[in-house]
């Protein structure tokens, strides 16, 4: 059995996926509230809700390993996802403008937003890739270096989401034509982005520290069945079998589990 401190909790990835969707949603809603000259619709609902769903889906896709050539599937799908987001938001906006919303109005808005709306969603996508894509790319680069790097990568994403949650509230302060309901919903979105981002950061930090303390205990021979040994390629955490040998059973060799760096941090699984 692998010690629990070396397992990657799925909850951490889920927290950051939600935080990413909330942060993108809050920033997008705040931007529309500020740039639009009059409050025609409730932007945190019309724009924020579809952006949250699409943003979270994008964050989940970026964590998958599927690739087309050298590009991650999430980066490739960012364009159609942005078009879908713009289409749904435009459809909801047209329905919100009508006294009696109809399916035809919604579908017409979807087509309009996904096509002619490109004058808005293409620059918006470029901005999202710049503000959020670069930290995510950095997080993936760190995660490729092993478990310790994975923790640092999760912290990068968590802190980024928290920062942009705060930034969304600051941007919305410049909105001149906004209802109290819209502002409250925007603050709620941003506050949740901050909460989830900070939560992911705390979980990742505690996980890294718990693993470091465990390795220290193993190195001090305080954990039965495990030890840290020096190999030609560096330090390795190994599982040792009880030194029992009979005429029927030969002693089992030590099982290498994880490679460690010079500071005792886990780099990667050997198996």
C-alpha atoms as an extended CHARMM CRD file, in Angstrom:
* protein
*
       271  EXT
         1         1  UNK       CA              0.0000000000        0.0000000000        0.0000000000  PROA      1               0.0000000000
         2         2  UNK       CA              1.2350000000        3.5020000000       -0.8750000000  PROA      2               0.0000000000
         3         3  UNK       CA              1.2600000000        5.8260000000        2.1780000000  PROA      3               0.0000000000
         4         4  UNK       CA             -1.6890000000        8.2130000000        2.0870000000  PROA      4               0.0000000000
         5         5  UNK       CA              0.5610000000       11.3120000000        2.0040000000  PROA      5               0.0000000000
         6         6  UNK       CA              1.7420000000       10.2770000000       -1.4800000000  PROA      6               0.0000000000
         7         7  UNK       CA             -1.7060000000        9.9860000000       -2.9760000000  PROA      7               0.0000000000
         8         8  UNK       CA             -3.0980000000       12.8200000000       -5.0590000000  PROA      8               0.0000000000
         9         9  UNK       CA             -6.4870000000       13.8540000000       -3.6260000000  PROA      9               0.0000000000
        10        10  UNK       CA             -9.0620000000       14.3470000000       -6.3510000000  PROA      10              0.0000000000
        11        11  UNK       CA            -10.7430000000       16.9700000000       -4.2160000000  PROA      11              0.0000000000
        12        12  UNK       CA             -7.8010000000       19.3600000000       -4.7270000000  PROA      12              0.0000000000
        13        13  UNK       CA             -8.1480000000       19.3060000000       -8.5030000000  PROA      13              0.0000000000
        14        14  UNK       CA            -11.9170000000       19.7620000000       -8.2340000000  PROA      14              0.0000000000
        15        15  UNK       CA            -11.5490000000       22.7530000000       -5.9260000000  PROA      15              0.0000000000
        16        16  UNK       CA             -9.2010000000       24.4790000000       -8.3750000000  PROA      16              0.0000000000
        17        17  UNK       CA            -11.4070000000       23.6570000000      -11.3720000000  PROA      17              0.0000000000
        18        18  UNK       CA            -14.3410000000       25.3410000000       -9.6110000000  PROA      18              0.0000000000
        19        19  UNK       CA            -12.1270000000       28.2480000000       -8.5400000000  PROA      19              0.0000000000
        20        20  UNK       CA            -10.9990000000       28.7690000000      -12.1460000000  PROA      20              0.0000000000
        21        21  UNK       CA            -14.5610000000       28.7920000000      -13.4760000000  PROA      21              0.0000000000
        22        22  UNK       CA            -15.6430000000       31.2490000000      -10.7700000000  PROA      22              0.0000000000
        23        23  UNK       CA            -12.6810000000       33.5800000000      -11.3270000000  PROA      23              0.0000000000
        24        24  UNK       CA            -13.1930000000       33.7510000000      -15.1060000000  PROA      24              0.0000000000
        25        25  UNK       CA            -16.9360000000       34.2160000000      -14.5720000000  PROA      25              0.0000000000
        26        26  UNK       CA            -16.4390000000       37.0270000000      -12.0730000000  PROA      26              0.0000000000
        27        27  UNK       CA            -13.9320000000       38.8840000000      -14.2430000000  PROA      27              0.0000000000
        28        28  UNK       CA            -16.1120000000       38.5610000000      -17.3510000000  PROA      28              0.0000000000
        29        29  UNK       CA            -19.2230000000       39.7420000000      -15.4990000000  PROA      29              0.0000000000
        30        30  UNK       CA            -17.3540000000       42.6880000000      -13.9840000000  PROA      30              0.0000000000
        31        31  UNK       CA            -16.0270000000       43.6800000000      -17.4080000000  PROA      31              0.0000000000
        32        32  UNK       CA            -19.5120000000       43.7330000000      -18.9820000000  PROA      32              0.0000000000
        33        33  UNK       CA            -20.9370000000       45.6380000000      -16.0220000000  PROA      33              0.0000000000
        34        34  UNK       CA            -18.2220000000       48.2750000000      -16.3980000000  PROA      34              0.0000000000
        35        35  UNK       CA            -18.0670000000       48.6080000000      -20.1800000000  PROA      35              0.0000000000
        36        36  UNK       CA            -21.8280000000       48.5750000000      -20.8820000000  PROA      36              0.0000000000
        37        37  UNK       CA            -23.3080000000       52.0510000000      -20.6490000000  PROA      37              0.0000000000
        38        38  UNK       CA            -26.6310000000       50.9060000000      -19.2460000000  PROA      38              0.0000000000
        39        39  UNK       CA            -27.8470000000       47.9870000000      -17.1870000000  PROA      39              0.0000000000
        40        40  UNK       CA            -29.9140000000       46.0750000000      -19.7190000000  PROA      40              0.0000000000
        41        41  UNK       CA            -29.6280000000       42.6610000000      -18.1060000000  PROA      41              0.0000000000
        42        42  UNK       CA            -28.2030000000       41.0460000000      -14.9910000000  PROA      42              0.0000000000
        43        43  UNK       CA            -24.7000000000       40.3470000000      -16.2490000000  PROA      43              0.0000000000
        44        44  UNK       CA            -23.6500000000       37.9240000000      -13.4770000000  PROA      44              0.0000000000
        45        45  UNK       CA            -26.4970000000       35.6470000000      -14.6120000000  PROA      45              0.0000000000
        46        46  UNK       CA            -26.5640000000       36.2290000000      -18.3760000000  PROA      46              0.0000000000
        47        47  UNK       CA            -22.7760000000       36.1920000000      -18.7830000000  PROA      47              0.0000000000
        48        48  UNK       CA            -21.5140000000       34.8360000000      -15.4730000000  PROA      48              0.0000000000
        49        49  UNK       CA            -23.4070000000       31.5440000000      -15.3330000000  PROA      49              0.0000000000
        50        50  UNK       CA            -22.4660000000       30.2090000000      -18.8090000000  PROA      50              0.0000000000
        51        51  UNK       CA            -18.9190000000       31.4940000000      -18.3510000000  PROA      51              0.0000000000
        52        52  UNK       CA            -18.6070000000       29.6060000000      -15.0650000000  PROA      52              0.0000000000
        53        53  UNK       CA            -19.7870000000       26.3480000000      -16.6610000000  PROA      53              0.0000000000
        54        54  UNK       CA            -17.5700000000       26.7110000000      -19.7330000000  PROA      54              0.0000000000
        55        55  UNK       CA            -14.5880000000       27.9820000000      -17.7040000000  PROA      55              0.0000000000
        56        56  UNK       CA            -14.7700000000       25.0450000000      -15.2920000000  PROA      56              0.0000000000
        57        57  UNK       CA            -15.0790000000       22.6130000000      -18.2090000000  PROA      57              0.0000000000
        58        58  UNK       CA            -12.0270000000       24.2170000000      -19.8240000000  PROA      58              0.0000000000
        59        59  UNK       CA            -10.0670000000       23.8960000000      -16.5900000000  PROA      59              0.0000000000
        60        60  UNK       CA            -11.0050000000       20.2150000000      -16.3300000000  PROA      60              0.0000000000
        61        61  UNK       CA             -9.9800000000       19.5670000000      -19.9480000000  PROA      61              0.0000000000
        62        62  UNK       CA             -6.5790000000       21.1740000000      -19.3930000000  PROA      62              0.0000000000
        63        63  UNK       CA             -5.8880000000       18.5770000000      -16.6960000000  PROA      63              0.0000000000
        64        64  UNK       CA             -6.4320000000       15.6590000000      -19.0430000000  PROA      64              0.0000000000
        65        65  UNK       CA             -3.5380000000       14.0500000000      -20.8740000000  PROA      65              0.0000000000
        66        66  UNK       CA             -5.1240000000       13.7650000000      -24.3180000000  PROA      66              0.0000000000
        67        67  UNK       CA             -3.1090000000       15.5840000000      -26.9610000000  PROA      67              0.0000000000
        68        68  UNK       CA             -3.4030000000       16.4040000000      -30.6310000000  PROA      68              0.0000000000
        69        69  UNK       CA              0.1890000000       16.5500000000      -31.7870000000  PROA      69              0.0000000000
        70        70  UNK       CA              2.0760000000       18.4750000000      -29.1130000000  PROA      70              0.0000000000
        71        71  UNK       CA             -0.9450000000       20.5010000000      -27.9560000000  PROA      71              0.0000000000
        72        72  UNK       CA             -3.1140000000       19.5820000000      -24.9860000000  PROA      72              0.0000000000
        73        73  UNK       CA             -6.7450000000       18.9580000000      -25.9520000000  PROA      73              0.0000000000
        74        74  UNK       CA             -7.8940000000       21.7330000000      -23.6140000000  PROA      74              0.0000000000
        75        75  UNK       CA             -5.8910000000       24.3900000000      -25.4830000000  PROA      75              0.0000000000
        76        76  UNK       CA             -7.3410000000       23.2430000000      -28.8160000000  PROA      76              0.0000000000
        77        77  UNK       CA            -10.9230000000       23.2350000000      -27.5370000000  PROA      77              0.0000000000
        78        78  UNK       CA            -10.5690000000       26.7000000000      -26.0140000000  PROA      78              0.0000000000
        79        79  UNK       CA            -11.7120000000       28.2880000000      -29.2930000000  PROA      79              0.0000000000
        80        80  UNK       CA            -14.9790000000       26.3440000000      -29.7700000000  PROA      80              0.0000000000
        81        81  UNK       CA            -15.6670000000       26.6140000000      -26.0300000000  PROA      81              0.0000000000
        82        82  UNK       CA            -15.2860000000       30.4020000000      -26.2000000000  PROA      82              0.0000000000
        83        83  UNK       CA            -17.6520000000       30.5300000000      -29.1820000000  PROA      83              0.0000000000
        84        84  UNK       CA            -20.1580000000       28.3480000000      -27.3230000000  PROA      84              0.0000000000
        85        85  UNK       CA            -19.9260000000       30.5740000000      -24.2590000000  PROA      85              0.0000000000
        86        86  UNK       CA            -20.5050000000       33.7110000000      -26.3190000000  PROA      86              0.0000000000
        87        87  UNK       CA            -23.4290000000       32.1080000000      -28.1250000000  PROA      87              0.0000000000
        88        88  UNK       CA            -25.2170000000       30.9760000000      -24.9720000000  PROA      88              0.0000000000
        89        89  UNK       CA            -24.6200000000       34.3420000000      -23.2790000000  PROA      89              0.0000000000
        90        90  UNK       CA            -25.9770000000       36.2150000000      -26.2910000000  PROA      90              0.0000000000
        91        91  UNK       CA            -28.9960000000       33.9090000000      -26.4210000000  PROA      91              0.0000000000
        92        92  UNK       CA            -29.7320000000       34.5500000000      -22.7510000000  PROA      92              0.0000000000
        93        93  UNK       CA            -29.2770000000       38.2910000000      -23.2750000000  PROA      93              0.0000000000
        94        94  UNK       CA            -31.8460000000       38.3730000000      -26.1150000000  PROA      94              0.0000000000
        95        95  UNK       CA            -34.2720000000       36.3830000000      -24.0050000000  PROA      95              0.0000000000
        96        96  UNK       CA            -33.7710000000       38.7360000000      -21.0650000000  PROA      96              0.0000000000
        97        97  UNK       CA            -34.5480000000       41.7170000000      -23.3230000000  PROA      97              0.0000000000
        98        98  UNK       CA            -37.9090000000       40.2730000000      -24.3700000000  PROA      98              0.0000000000
        99        99  UNK       CA            -41.0850000000       40.3750000000      -22.3680000000  PROA      99              0.0000000000
       100       100  UNK       CA            -41.8390000000       36.8080000000      -23.4760000000  PROA      100             0.0000000000
       101       101  UNK       CA            -38.6070000000       34.8710000000      -24.1140000000  PROA      101             0.0000000000
       102       102  UNK       CA            -38.8540000000       32.2610000000      -26.8670000000  PROA      102             0.0000000000
       103       103  UNK       CA            -36.7040000000       29.3700000000      -28.0120000000  PROA      103             0.0000000000
       104       104  UNK       CA            -36.3150000000       31.0620000000      -31.4050000000  PROA      104             0.0000000000
       105       105  UNK       CA            -34.9000000000       34.1730000000      -29.7330000000  PROA      105             0.0000000000
       106       106  UNK       CA            -32.4680000000       32.0780000000      -27.7140000000  PROA      106             0.0000000000
       107       107  UNK       CA            -31.2620000000       30.0350000000      -30.6960000000  PROA      107             0.0000000000
       108       108  UNK       CA            -30.9370000000       33.1710000000      -32.7950000000  PROA      108             0.0000000000
       109       109  UNK       CA            -28.8150000000       34.7030000000      -30.0700000000  PROA      109             0.0000000000
       110       110  UNK       CA            -26.6290000000       31.6040000000      -29.9130000000  PROA      110             0.0000000000
       111       111  UNK       CA            -25.8890000000       31.8230000000      -33.6390000000  PROA      111             0.0000000000
       112       112  UNK       CA            -25.3600000000       35.5810000000      -33.4740000000  PROA      112             0.0000000000
       113       113  UNK       CA            -23.0340000000       35.3810000000      -30.4750000000  PROA      113             0.0000000000
       114       114  UNK       CA            -20.9610000000       32.5210000000      -31.8530000000  PROA      114             0.0000000000
       115       115  UNK       CA            -20.4730000000       34.1730000000      -35.2750000000  PROA      115             0.0000000000
       116       116  UNK       CA            -20.7310000000       37.9650000000      -35.3270000000  PROA      116             0.0000000000
       117       117  UNK       CA            -19.9840000000       37.9840000000      -31.6220000000  PROA      117             0.0000000000
       118       118  UNK       CA            -16.4300000000       36.9710000000      -32.5050000000  PROA      118             0.0000000000
       119       119  UNK       CA            -15.5210000000       40.6690000000      -32.4460000000  PROA      119             0.0000000000
       120       120  UNK       CA            -15.9910000000       40.3630000000      -28.6750000000  PROA      120             0.0000000000
       121       121  UNK       CA            -15.1810000000       36.7740000000      -27.7610000000  PROA      121             0.0000000000
       122       122  UNK       CA            -11.9540000000       36.4920000000      -29.7740000000  PROA      122             0.0000000000
       123       123  UNK       CA            -10.2270000000       39.3700000000      -27.8980000000  PROA      123             0.0000000000
       124       124  UNK       CA            -11.8100000000       38.0810000000      -24.6750000000  PROA      124             0.0000000000
       125       125  UNK       CA            -10.3690000000       34.6140000000      -25.3090000000  PROA      125             0.0000000000
       126       126  UNK       CA             -6.9390000000       36.1050000000      -25.9380000000  PROA      126             0.0000000000
       127       127  UNK       CA             -7.1810000000       37.9580000000      -22.6320000000  PROA      127             0.0000000000
       128       128  UNK       CA             -8.2700000000       34.8090000000      -20.7590000000  PROA      128             0.0000000000
       129       129  UNK       CA             -5.3810000000       32.8420000000      -22.2460000000  PROA      129             0.0000000000
       130       130  UNK       CA             -3.0040000000       35.5910000000      -21.1640000000  PROA      130             0.0000000000
       131       131  UNK       CA             -4.3350000000       36.0910000000      -17.6360000000  PROA      131             0.0000000000
       132       132  UNK       CA             -5.2770000000       32.5080000000      -16.7970000000  PROA      132             0.0000000000
       133       133  UNK       CA             -3.5940000000       30.3890000000      -19.4640000000  PROA      133             0.0000000000
       134       134  UNK       CA             -0.0490000000       31.4130000000      -18.5530000000  PROA      134             0.0000000000
       135       135  UNK       CA             -0.4260000000       30.5030000000      -14.8400000000  PROA      135             0.0000000000
       136       136  UNK       CA             -2.0350000000       27.2000000000      -15.8390000000  PROA      136             0.0000000000
       137       137  UNK       CA              0.8240000000       26.4600000000      -18.2350000000  PROA      137             0.0000000000
       138       138  UNK       CA              3.2790000000       27.2360000000      -15.4410000000  PROA      138             0.0000000000
       139       139  UNK       CA              1.3610000000       24.9050000000      -13.1170000000  PROA      139             0.0000000000
       140       140  UNK       CA              1.5510000000       22.0710000000      -15.6570000000  PROA      140             0.0000000000
       141       141  UNK       CA              5.2780000000       22.6840000000      -16.0680000000  PROA      141             0.0000000000
       142       142  UNK       CA              5.7580000000       22.3810000000      -12.3110000000  PROA      142             0.0000000000
       143       143  UNK       CA              3.5470000000       19.2920000000      -12.0910000000  PROA      143             0.0000000000
       144       144  UNK       CA              5.7490000000       17.5430000000      -14.6390000000  PROA      144             0.0000000000
       145       145  UNK       CA              8.5810000000       17.6920000000      -12.0870000000  PROA      145             0.0000000000
       146       146  UNK       CA              6.7920000000       15.3840000000       -9.6630000000  PROA      146             0.0000000000
       147       147  UNK       CA              4.5290000000       15.4600000000       -6.6240000000  PROA      147             0.0000000000
       148       148  UNK       CA              6.2310000000       18.4440000000       -4.9950000000  PROA      148             0.0000000000
       149       149  UNK       CA              5.9490000000       20.3790000000       -8.2480000000  PROA      149             0.0000000000
       150       150  UNK       CA              2.3170000000       19.3320000000       -8.5310000000  PROA      150             0.0000000000
       151       151  UNK       CA              1.5990000000       20.9410000000       -5.1680000000  PROA      151             0.0000000000
       152       152  UNK       CA              3.3180000000       24.1490000000       -6.2430000000  PROA      152             0.0000000000
       153       153  UNK       CA              1.3460000000       24.1230000000       -9.4850000000  PROA      153             0.0000000000
       154       154  UNK       CA             -1.9440000000       23.8240000000       -7.6200000000  PROA      154             0.0000000000
       155       155  UNK       CA             -0.8820000000       26.7680000000       -5.4760000000  PROA      155             0.0000000000
       156       156  UNK       CA             -0.1470000000       28.8420000000       -8.5820000000  PROA      156             0.0000000000
       157       157  UNK       CA             -3.6600000000       28.1950000000       -9.9140000000  PROA      157             0.0000000000
       158       158  UNK       CA             -5.2930000000       28.7540000000       -6.5300000000  PROA      158             0.0000000000
       159       159  UNK       CA             -3.5300000000       32.0570000000       -5.8990000000  PROA      159             0.0000000000
       160       160  UNK       CA             -4.2810000000       33.2320000000       -9.4570000000  PROA      160             0.0000000000
       161       161  UNK       CA             -7.9970000000       32.5460000000       -9.0160000000  PROA      161             0.0000000000
       162       162  UNK       CA             -8.0530000000       34.3230000000       -5.6480000000  PROA      162             0.0000000000
       163       163  UNK       CA             -6.2500000000       37.3710000000       -7.0640000000  PROA      163             0.0000000000
       164       164  UNK       CA             -8.6450000000       37.7090000000       -9.9890000000  PROA      164             0.0000000000
       165       165  UNK       CA            -11.6070000000       37.2430000000       -7.6800000000  PROA      165             0.0000000000
       166       166  UNK       CA            -10.4600000000       40.3400000000       -5.7890000000  PROA      166             0.0000000000
       167       167  UNK       CA             -9.7030000000       42.0950000000       -9.0940000000  PROA      167             0.0000000000
       168       168  UNK       CA            -13.2720000000       41.4580000000      -10.3140000000  PROA      168             0.0000000000
       169       169  UNK       CA            -14.7030000000       43.3350000000       -7.3320000000  PROA      169             0.0000000000
       170       170  UNK       CA            -12.2670000000       46.2050000000       -7.9330000000  PROA      170             0.0000000000
       171       171  UNK       CA            -13.2290000000       46.4000000000      -11.6290000000  PROA      171             0.0000000000
       172       172  UNK       CA            -16.9520000000       46.3620000000      -10.8290000000  PROA      172             0.0000000000
       173       173  UNK       CA            -16.4730000000       49.4390000000       -8.6370000000  PROA      173             0.0000000000
       174       174  UNK       CA            -16.0740000000       51.4510000000      -11.8430000000  PROA      174             0.0000000000
       175       175  UNK       CA            -19.5170000000       50.4020000000      -13.1490000000  PROA      175             0.0000000000
       176       176  UNK       CA            -21.7940000000       53.4270000000      -13.3280000000  PROA      176             0.0000000000
       177       177  UNK       CA            -25.0590000000       51.8060000000      -14.4620000000  PROA      177             0.0000000000
       178       178  UNK       CA            -25.5740000000       48.6910000000      -12.3900000000  PROA      178             0.0000000000
       179       179  UNK       CA            -28.3430000000       47.4800000000      -10.1010000000  PROA      179             0.0000000000
       180       180  UNK       CA            -27.7460000000       46.4800000000       -6.5130000000  PROA      180             0.0000000000
       181       181  UNK       CA            -28.8120000000       42.9060000000       -7.3340000000  PROA      181             0.0000000000
       182       182  UNK       CA            -26.1990000000       42.5930000000      -10.0890000000  PROA      182             0.0000000000
       183       183  UNK       CA            -23.4600000000       43.9740000000       -7.8720000000  PROA      183             0.0000000000
       184       184  UNK       CA            -24.3530000000       41.6050000000       -5.0130000000  PROA      184             0.0000000000
       185       185  UNK       CA            -24.2920000000       38.6040000000       -7.3720000000  PROA      185             0.0000000000
       186       186  UNK       CA            -20.9460000000       39.7340000000       -8.7940000000  PROA      186             0.0000000000
       187       187  UNK       CA            -19.4690000000       40.0550000000       -5.3110000000  PROA      187             0.0000000000
       188       188  UNK       CA            -20.7960000000       36.5790000000       -4.4760000000  PROA      188             0.0000000000
       189       189  UNK       CA            -19.1130000000       35.0930000000       -7.5690000000  PROA      189             0.0000000000
       190       190  UNK       CA            -15.8480000000       36.8520000000       -6.7930000000  PROA      190             0.0000000000
       191       191  UNK       CA            -15.9390000000       35.9070000000       -3.1050000000  PROA      191             0.0000000000
       192       192  UNK       CA            -16.4610000000       32.2520000000       -4.0000000000  PROA      192             0.0000000000
       193       193  UNK       CA            -13.5140000000       32.4300000000       -6.4210000000  PROA      193             0.0000000000
       194       194  UNK       CA            -11.3510000000       33.8130000000       -3.6210000000  PROA      194             0.0000000000
       195       195  UNK       CA            -12.5900000000       31.2000000000       -1.1470000000  PROA      195             0.0000000000
       196       196  UNK       CA            -12.0110000000       28.2410000000       -3.4750000000  PROA      196             0.0000000000
       197       197  UNK       CA             -8.6490000000       29.6070000000       -4.6350000000  PROA      197             0.0000000000
       198       198  UNK       CA             -7.3930000000       30.1040000000       -1.0890000000  PROA      198             0.0000000000
       199       199  UNK       CA             -8.8240000000       26.7230000000       -0.1040000000  PROA      199             0.0000000000
       200       200  UNK       CA             -6.8790000000       24.9700000000       -2.8670000000  PROA      200             0.0000000000
       201       201  UNK       CA             -3.7200000000       26.8380000000       -1.8740000000  PROA      201             0.0000000000
       202       202  UNK       CA             -4.0710000000       25.7640000000        1.7550000000  PROA      202             0.0000000000
       203       203  UNK       CA             -4.7630000000       22.1240000000        0.8590000000  PROA      203             0.0000000000
       204       204  UNK       CA             -1.7610000000       21.9660000000       -1.4980000000  PROA      204             0.0000000000
       205       205  UNK       CA              0.5410000000       23.5660000000        1.0840000000  PROA      205             0.0000000000
       206       206  UNK       CA             -0.5820000000       21.2440000000        3.8750000000  PROA      206             0.0000000000
       207       207  UNK       CA             -0.1360000000       18.2380000000        1.5860000000  PROA      207             0.0000000000
       208       208  UNK       CA              3.4270000000       19.1960000000        0.6890000000  PROA      208             0.0000000000
       209       209  UNK       CA              4.3730000000       19.8240000000        4.3060000000  PROA      209             0.0000000000
       210       210  UNK       CA              2.8010000000       16.5610000000        5.4770000000  PROA      210             0.0000000000
       211       211  UNK       CA              4.7600000000       14.6450000000        2.8490000000  PROA      211             0.0000000000
       212       212  UNK       CA              8.0070000000       16.3830000000        3.8300000000  PROA      212             0.0000000000
       213       213  UNK       CA              7.4620000000       15.5340000000        7.4970000000  PROA      213             0.0000000000
       214       214  UNK       CA              6.7410000000       11.9190000000        6.6010000000  PROA      214             0.0000000000
       215       215  UNK       CA              9.9590000000       11.6200000000        4.5840000000  PROA      215             0.0000000000
       216       216  UNK       CA             11.8880000000       13.1070000000        7.5180000000  PROA      216             0.0000000000
       217       217  UNK       CA             10.4340000000       10.4540000000        9.8190000000  PROA      217             0.0000000000
       218       218  UNK       CA             11.3610000000        7.7210000000        7.3430000000  PROA      218             0.0000000000
       219       219  UNK       CA             14.9230000000        9.0620000000        7.0880000000  PROA      219             0.0000000000
       220       220  UNK       CA             15.1030000000        8.9730000000       10.9080000000  PROA      220             0.0000000000
       221       221  UNK       CA             14.0130000000        5.2870000000       10.9020000000  PROA      221             0.0000000000
       222       222  UNK       CA             10.7680000000        6.1310000000       12.6700000000  PROA      222             0.0000000000
       223       223  UNK       CA              8.4700000000        4.4490000000       10.1270000000  PROA      223             0.0000000000
       224       224  UNK       CA              8.5440000000        0.6290000000       10.0840000000  PROA      224             0.0000000000
       225       225  UNK       CA              8.8340000000       -0.9680000000        6.6650000000  PROA      225             0.0000000000
       226       226  UNK       CA             10.1790000000        2.1340000000        4.9000000000  PROA      226             0.0000000000
       227       227  UNK       CA             13.5840000000        3.7490000000        4.5790000000  PROA      227             0.0000000000
       228       228  UNK       CA             15.4900000000        6.3140000000        2.5340000000  PROA      228             0.0000000000
       229       229  UNK       CA             18.5030000000        4.9150000000        0.6930000000  PROA      229             0.0000000000
       230       230  UNK       CA             21.1810000000        6.3580000000       -1.5510000000  PROA      230             0.0000000000
       231       231  UNK       CA             21.2610000000        5.1270000000       -5.1340000000  PROA      231             0.0000000000
       232       232  UNK       CA             23.5370000000        6.0510000000       -8.0200000000  PROA      232             0.0000000000
       233       233  UNK       CA             20.7620000000        8.2610000000       -9.4190000000  PROA      233             0.0000000000
       234       234  UNK       CA             20.0290000000        9.8730000000       -6.0370000000  PROA      234             0.0000000000
       235       235  UNK       CA             17.9590000000        9.2460000000       -2.9260000000  PROA      235             0.0000000000
       236       236  UNK       CA             15.0300000000        6.8360000000       -3.0680000000  PROA      236             0.0000000000
       237       237  UNK       CA             12.2350000000        5.9750000000       -0.6790000000  PROA      237             0.0000000000
       238       238  UNK       CA             11.9440000000        2.1860000000       -0.5360000000  PROA      238             0.0000000000
       239       239  UNK       CA              9.7310000000       -0.3880000000        1.1360000000  PROA      239             0.0000000000
       240       240  UNK       CA             11.7140000000       -3.0220000000        3.0200000000  PROA      240             0.0000000000
       241       241  UNK       CA             10.4870000000       -6.5040000000        3.7590000000  PROA      241             0.0000000000
       242       242  UNK       CA             11.0480000000       -8.1910000000        7.1080000000  PROA      242             0.0000000000
       243       243  UNK       CA             14.3830000000       -9.9620000000        7.1280000000  PROA      243             0.0000000000
       244       244  UNK       CA             12.9630000000      -13.4860000000        7.2400000000  PROA      244             0.0000000000
       245       245  UNK       CA             14.5350000000      -16.3460000000        5.3330000000  PROA      245             0.0000000000
       246       246  UNK       CA             13.6750000000      -20.0530000000        5.5160000000  PROA      246             0.0000000000
       247       247  UNK       CA             14.4640000000      -23.0030000000        3.3610000000  PROA      247             0.0000000000
       248       248  UNK       CA             11.1630000000      -22.3790000000        1.5440000000  PROA      248             0.0000000000
       249       249  UNK       CA             11.0310000000      -18.5460000000        1.2560000000  PROA      249             0.0000000000
       250       250  UNK       CA             13.8730000000      -16.3550000000        0.0160000000  PROA      250             0.0000000000
       251       251  UNK       CA             14.0680000000      -12.7550000000        1.2640000000  PROA      251             0.0000000000
       252       252  UNK       CA             12.3140000000      -10.2560000000       -0.9990000000  PROA      252             0.0000000000
       253       253  UNK       CA             14.3380000000       -7.3640000000       -2.4100000000  PROA      253             0.0000000000
       254       254  UNK       CA             13.5670000000       -3.8060000000       -1.3340000000  PROA      254             0.0000000000
       255       255  UNK       CA             10.8310000000       -2.1580000000       -3.4140000000  PROA      255             0.0000000000
       256       256  UNK       CA             11.6620000000        1.3240000000       -4.6680000000  PROA      256             0.0000000000
       257       257  UNK       CA              8.6590000000        3.6520000000       -4.3230000000  PROA      257             0.0000000000
       258       258  UNK       CA              9.6230000000        7.2990000000       -4.8980000000  PROA      258             0.0000000000
       259       259  UNK       CA             12.6220000000        9.2960000000       -6.0640000000  PROA      259             0.0000000000
       260       260  UNK       CA             13.6260000000       12.1840000000       -3.7840000000  PROA      260             0.0000000000
       261       261  UNK       CA             15.4980000000       15.3910000000       -4.5230000000  PROA      261             0.0000000000
       262       262  UNK       CA             18.4170000000       16.7390000000       -2.4950000000  PROA      262             0.0000000000
       263       263  UNK       CA             16.0170000000       18.4090000000       -0.0590000000  PROA      263             0.0000000000
       264       264  UNK       CA             14.0330000000       15.2200000000        0.5380000000  PROA      264             0.0000000000
       265       265  UNK       CA             11.0360000000       16.2730000000       -1.5460000000  PROA      265             0.0000000000
       266       266  UNK       CA              9.2830000000       13.6340000000       -3.6160000000  PROA      266             0.0000000000
       267       267  UNK       CA             10.0810000000       13.9560000000       -7.3080000000  PROA      267             0.0000000000
       268       268  UNK       CA              8.1960000000       11.0700000000       -8.9020000000  PROA      268             0.0000000000
       269       269  UNK       CA              6.9510000000        7.5640000000       -8.4140000000  PROA      269             0.0000000000
       270       270  UNK       CA              9.4470000000        4.8680000000       -9.4220000000  PROA      270             0.0000000000
       271       271  UNK       CA              6.7630000000        2.4070000000      -10.5090000000  PROA      271             0.0000000000
